[in-house]
Amino acid sequence: MTVADALSDRRSCRSFTDQPLAHGLIDDLVDRARRTPTAGNCQGVEFLVLEGDGVADYWDVTLPADRRESFPWPGLLAAPVLVVPWGIADRYLERYAESDKAKAGLGGSAGDWPVPYWLTDAAFAAMALQLLAVEAGLGCCFFGLFGNEGAVADRFDVPEGARAVGVVAIGHPDPTTARSSSSVERGRRPLDEVLHRGGW
């Protein structure tokens, strides 16, 4: 499978079976996803992998039982693995305080960064993880933490200052309970609407 194939095949899977993943598969996928570019090669993206009770704990924190009946994607809760990429701002500040990067003026505080690359780089890793999951024949879905980032960080002892861009659910798709999202009906915008050559 080529990268182009993986991009073409990738769909947000919101319904999973409870079939476990092969031993070591998630570690392999994360090991490859962590090789995406990071500013200054500071490697400031880390991954919280939740399996088994960890998945249940995640949903208890973010989607209490009394709200699950109205949740439109119950099959998402069956995903056997959730991966949360976290950008660690301190790693970027430390790296950009080093002599070869200090002239950039980004090593003082997180506020020095017009674009927080710890989030950009975590998003790169999340996308790579999804493409690798597709290549492995799995389903995946990236979804946001919305107002739950702090609660998730507290529950799983994430270091202060780490920021999550979202969550990647990974598992075997369940076609028997799959529901189409209304977003799919929007289709793709044509290339000539999004490509601006030489100016807007």
C-alpha positions as CSV (number, residue, x, y, z in Angstrom):
1,M,0.0,0.0,0.0
2,T,1.3,3.4,-0.9
3,V,0.8,6.6,1.1
4,A,-1.6,7.7,-1.6
5,D,-3.6,4.5,-1.1
6,A,-3.7,4.9,2.6
7,L,-5.0,8.5,2.2
8,S,-7.6,7.4,-0.2
9,D,-8.7,4.4,2.0
10,R,-8.7,6.3,5.3
11,R,-12.2,6.9,6.7
12,S,-13.3,7.8,10.2
13,C,-14.4,4.5,11.6
14,R,-17.0,5.1,14.4
15,S,-17.9,1.5,15.0
16,F,-15.5,-1.2,16.2
17,T,-15.6,-4.8,17.2
18,D,-14.2,-5.8,20.6
19,Q,-11.6,-8.1,18.9
20,P,-8.2,-7.4,20.5
21,L,-5.3,-6.3,18.4
22,A,-2.3,-8.5,17.8
23,H,0.3,-8.3,20.6
24,G,2.9,-5.6,19.9
25,L,1.0,-4.0,17.0
26,I,0.2,-0.7,18.7
27,D,3.8,-0.4,19.9
28,D,4.9,-0.9,16.4
29,L,2.5,1.7,15.0
30,V,3.4,4.3,17.6
31,D,7.1,3.6,17.0
32,R,6.7,4.4,13.4
33,A,4.3,7.4,13.9
34,R,6.8,9.0,16.3
35,R,9.2,9.4,13.4
36,T,7.2,12.3,11.9
37,P,9.0,15.7,11.9
38,T,9.3,17.8,15.0
39,A,10.6,21.4,15.2
40,G,14.3,21.4,15.9
41,N,14.2,17.6,16.1
42,C,13.2,18.1,19.7
43,Q,10.9,14.9,19.6
44,G,8.4,16.5,21.9
45,V,5.4,14.3,21.2
46,E,4.6,11.5,23.6
47,F,1.7,9.0,23.4
48,L,-0.7,7.8,26.0
49,V,-1.9,4.3,24.9
50,L,-5.1,3.1,26.6
51,E,-6.2,-0.5,26.4
52,G,-8.6,-2.7,28.5
53,D,-9.6,-0.9,31.7
54,G,-7.8,2.2,30.5
55,V,-10.3,2.6,27.7
56,A,-13.2,2.2,30.1
57,D,-11.6,4.8,32.4
58,Y,-11.3,7.2,29.5
59,W,-15.0,6.9,28.6
60,D,-16.0,7.2,32.3
61,V,-14.1,10.5,32.5
62,T,-15.3,11.9,29.2
63,L,-18.7,10.4,28.6
64,P,-20.5,9.5,31.9
65,A,-23.0,6.6,31.7
66,D,-26.0,8.9,31.9
67,R,-25.0,10.5,28.6
68,R,-24.2,7.3,26.7
69,E,-27.8,6.5,25.7
70,S,-27.9,9.7,23.5
71,F,-24.4,9.3,22.2
72,P,-24.7,9.0,18.4
73,W,-21.7,6.7,18.0
74,P,-22.0,3.8,20.5
75,G,-19.7,1.6,18.4
76,L,-16.9,4.0,19.0
77,L,-16.9,3.0,22.6
78,A,-16.0,-0.6,21.6
79,A,-12.6,0.4,20.1
80,P,-10.0,-1.7,22.0
81,V,-7.3,0.9,21.9
82,L,-7.2,4.7,22.3
83,V,-4.0,6.6,21.6
84,V,-3.7,10.2,22.8
85,P,-0.7,12.1,21.3
86,W,0.5,14.8,23.7
87,G,2.8,17.7,22.7
88,I,5.2,18.6,25.5
89,A,5.9,22.3,25.3
90,D,8.9,22.2,27.7
91,R,10.8,20.0,25.3
92,Y,10.5,22.7,22.7
93,L,11.5,25.5,25.1
94,E,14.5,23.5,26.2
95,R,15.6,22.8,22.6
96,Y,15.1,26.4,21.5
97,A,17.2,27.6,24.4
98,E,20.2,25.6,23.1
99,S,22.9,27.6,21.4
100,D,22.1,26.5,17.8
101,K,18.4,27.6,18.2
102,A,18.6,30.5,20.7
103,K,18.6,33.2,18.0
104,A,15.1,32.1,17.0
105,G,13.9,33.7,20.3
106,L,11.5,30.8,21.1
107,G,13.2,29.4,24.2
108,G,11.8,31.7,26.8
109,S,8.2,30.7,27.2
110,A,5.3,29.0,25.3
111,G,4.0,32.5,24.6
112,D,7.0,33.2,22.4
113,W,5.6,30.7,19.8
114,P,3.2,32.3,17.4
115,V,2.2,28.7,16.4
116,P,2.7,26.2,19.2
117,Y,4.6,23.5,17.3
118,W,4.1,21.0,20.0
119,L,0.5,20.8,18.8
120,T,1.4,20.9,15.2
121,D,3.9,18.1,15.6
122,A,1.4,16.0,17.7
123,A,-1.1,16.5,14.9
124,F,1.4,15.2,12.4
125,A,2.0,12.1,14.6
126,A,-1.8,11.6,14.9
127,M,-2.2,11.7,11.1
128,A,0.7,9.3,10.6
129,L,-0.8,6.9,13.2
130,Q,-4.0,6.9,11.3
131,L,-2.4,6.1,8.0
132,L,-0.3,3.4,9.6
133,A,-3.5,1.9,11.1
134,V,-5.1,1.9,7.6
135,E,-2.0,0.3,6.1
136,A,-2.3,-2.5,8.8
137,G,-5.9,-3.1,7.7
138,L,-7.5,-1.5,10.8
139,G,-10.1,1.1,11.3
140,C,-9.4,4.4,13.1
141,C,-11.1,7.6,14.1
142,F,-9.6,10.9,15.3
143,F,-11.8,12.8,17.6
144,G,-11.4,15.8,19.9
145,L,-11.1,15.9,23.7
146,F,-13.1,19.2,23.7
147,G,-13.5,20.2,27.3
148,N,-12.1,17.0,28.7
149,E,-8.4,17.5,28.2
150,G,-7.8,18.5,31.8
151,A,-9.8,15.6,33.3
152,V,-8.1,13.1,31.1
153,A,-4.7,14.6,32.0
154,D,-5.6,14.3,35.7
155,R,-6.9,10.8,35.5
156,F,-3.9,9.4,33.6
157,D,-1.2,11.4,35.4
158,V,-0.1,13.4,32.3
159,P,2.6,15.9,33.2
160,E,1.6,19.5,33.6
161,G,2.0,21.6,30.5
162,A,1.4,18.7,28.1
163,R,-1.3,19.4,25.5
164,A,-3.4,16.9,23.6
165,V,-4.6,17.5,20.0
166,G,-7.2,14.7,20.2
167,V,-7.6,10.9,20.4
168,V,-7.1,8.2,17.8
169,A,-9.4,5.2,18.3
170,I,-8.0,2.0,16.6
171,G,-9.4,-1.4,16.1
172,H,-11.2,-3.7,13.7
173,P,-14.2,-2.1,12.0
174,D,-17.6,-3.5,12.7
175,P,-19.6,-3.1,9.4
176,T,-22.8,-4.6,11.1
177,T,-23.2,-1.5,13.3
178,A,-21.6,1.1,11.2
179,R,-23.6,4.4,10.8
180,S,-22.8,6.9,8.2
181,S,-22.0,10.4,9.3
182,S,-23.8,13.3,7.8
183,S,-20.4,14.9,7.2
184,V,-19.7,12.2,4.5
185,E,-22.5,13.6,2.4
186,R,-20.6,16.9,1.9
187,G,-18.1,15.3,-0.5
188,R,-14.8,16.8,-1.4
189,R,-14.3,20.3,-2.7
190,P,-12.8,20.4,-6.2
191,L,-9.1,21.0,-6.5
192,D,-9.5,24.3,-8.3
193,E,-11.3,25.7,-5.2
194,V,-8.5,24.9,-2.8
195,L,-5.4,25.3,-4.9
196,H,-4.2,28.9,-5.2
197,R,-1.2,29.1,-7.6
198,G,0.9,32.2,-7.2
199,G,-1.7,34.1,-5.1
200,W,-5.1,33.8,-3.7
